[in-house]
Amino acid sequence: MDNWLIKQARLSPNSIAVDDGTQKLTFRQLADDAGTLAGQLTAQQVPAHSRVALLANNTLTGYRIAMAVLSSGRTIVWLNKRLTTAELLRQFVDSEASTCLVADDLWRADFPKAFLQFSTLLATTAVAESPQTTFDLAQVASIMYTSGTTGAPKGVLQTFGNHYNSALASALNLGITPRDEWLCAVPIFHISGFSIMMRGLIYGMTVRLTTRFDADEINAILINEPVTTMSVVPYMLKKLLALQEPVSTPYNSRFRTMLLGGGPIDRETLKRCEKHGIDVVQSYGMTETCSQIVALSNADADAKIGSVGQPLFSTQLKLGDNHEILVKTPALTPGYLNRPTALTSKTTVDGWYQTGDVGHLDNDGFLYIDGRIDDMIISGGENIFPDEVEAVYQSCPGIRDIAVVGEANETWGMVPVAFVVPNGTLDTITLKQFGREHLAHYKVPKRFIQIDALPVNAGGKVQRVNLRKLL
């Protein structure tokens, strides 16, 4: 298959590939720039076809360098800027990357010699280098370490074929065309952000890049610029929704969809979105599947509110033991780096991938996520899913945010405990009474612990393992 960037530079040379609000690059400019940067990588003795770690923000420079690494046939190893230096070095060593390219504002004094600042690379005189003209779909394009919400991070191998099949399935669901513009305010070192970059190349559409999620800035972009699609997690959606109330300022006339991932959303928030004319397409996916593999179409959003939808065109889905969600998809990783048996241990004998998530299907085959098997609390023989409890309490006055985990109990085995970010004073009696009115008694948290902020990973997912440590 032709190199996607070079192909778009030929098919749509003057179309805008990326726009950071200050500067725009066409596909031709991006391809030329990637060629120069690839020559600078070679001049810095970064071997061809090697793995190159990237520590970057959502900036145009980070975007350009990522494109150069990808287009030149090198493999990107995405690193999370929120990690400690020790954690970064463990992943760098595990990935066997030849070097790590670091944004200047993310540079740390304790980085080793193998780490190179962006400014040093950009100041290097480029040598002539022939671009990689084709992409082998079996070739590993990127390595992305899992967030480690339930254990030690593993390097997920993502092939060009994985990205390609993910993009095609998403386009069939959302109806994306080259005329679309996708706003990327999620981290590009996370699959939710990097998948937008890859789709930009495959679809030939514009990626509107923002350095971070600032609700006021994003709201202005959605109102004043021709963005059609945006990827959000629940936290982002709620912040944007708050700016639409009580007076709604409609988004630009071309805007169609908020693609929601990263966790469940409560029914009340979805109803508020509906009231303000904001279409929300809920989705379900993971790093191992190059983003979403299940999504709820606009046409079904009203009737199936709360569902993440049905499997995308190339994905098969069924429920296994304990209602664990099992999938088959060409977007599934071929394995984990340096862990040859890790994927096999998560795959059934007939090839179904065990996601570790628990859900249920309605009579029409729509999937609803109940939570993680690892998060499930078994109390006196009853199964409690934290997501369900949290969704109920999201509508409770006095709660800004909440996360539920299990705590060992001599009588019941485990009981639910809630960590709460309150709006005002935490009133435990009121919270327990609210729970008893909306939940079975065994699902009501036995304790409510006040916390300033919930620990989340770069994708906005609550890290329950860190909350359990607090117990």
Secondary structure as GFF3:
##gff-version 3
##sequence-region A 1 471
A	DSSP	alpha_helix	4	11	.	.	.	ID=ss1
A	DSSP	beta_strand	16	19	.	.	.	ID=ss2
A	DSSP	beta_strand	24	26	.	.	.	ID=ss3
A	DSSP	alpha_helix	27	43	.	.	.	ID=ss4
A	DSSP	beta_strand	51	55	.	.	.	ID=ss5
A	DSSP	alpha_helix	60	71	.	.	.	ID=ss6
A	DSSP	beta_strand	75	78	.	.	.	ID=ss7
A	DSSP	alpha_helix	85	95	.	.	.	ID=ss8
A	DSSP	beta_strand	99	102	.	.	.	ID=ss9
A	DSSP	three_ten_helix	104	106	.	.	.	ID=ss10
A	DSSP	beta_strand	115	117	.	.	.	ID=ss11
A	DSSP	alpha_helix	118	122	.	.	.	ID=ss12
A	DSSP	beta_strand	140	145	.	.	.	ID=ss13
A	DSSP	beta_strand	155	159	.	.	.	ID=ss14
A	DSSP	alpha_helix	160	174	.	.	.	ID=ss15
A	DSSP	beta_strand	181	184	.	.	.	ID=ss16
A	DSSP	alpha_helix	191	203	.	.	.	ID=ss17
A	DSSP	beta_strand	206	209	.	.	.	ID=ss18
A	DSSP	alpha_helix	215	224	.	.	.	ID=ss19
A	DSSP	beta_strand	229	232	.	.	.	ID=ss20
A	DSSP	alpha_helix	234	242	.	.	.	ID=ss21
A	DSSP	beta_strand	257	260	.	.	.	ID=ss22
A	DSSP	alpha_helix	267	275	.	.	.	ID=ss23
A	DSSP	beta_strand	280	286	.	.	.	ID=ss24
A	DSSP	three_ten_helix	287	289	.	.	.	ID=ss25
A	DSSP	beta_strand	291	295	.	.	.	ID=ss26
A	DSSP	three_ten_helix	298	300	.	.	.	ID=ss27
A	DSSP	beta_strand	310	311	.	.	.	ID=ss28
A	DSSP	beta_strand	316	319	.	.	.	ID=ss29
A	DSSP	three_ten_helix	321	323	.	.	.	ID=ss30
A	DSSP	beta_strand	324	328	.	.	.	ID=ss31
A	DSSP	alpha_helix	342	345	.	.	.	ID=ss32
A	DSSP	beta_strand	353	361	.	.	.	ID=ss33
A	DSSP	beta_strand	367	372	.	.	.	ID=ss34
A	DSSP	beta_strand	377	379	.	.	.	ID=ss35
A	DSSP	beta_strand	382	384	.	.	.	ID=ss36
A	DSSP	alpha_helix	386	393	.	.	.	ID=ss37
A	DSSP	beta_strand	399	409	.	.	.	ID=ss38
A	DSSP	beta_strand	413	422	.	.	.	ID=ss39
A	DSSP	alpha_helix	428	438	.	.	.	ID=ss40
A	DSSP	three_ten_helix	441	443	.	.	.	ID=ss41
A	DSSP	beta_strand	447	450	.	.	.	ID=ss42
A	DSSP	alpha_helix	464	470	.	.	.	ID=ss43
###
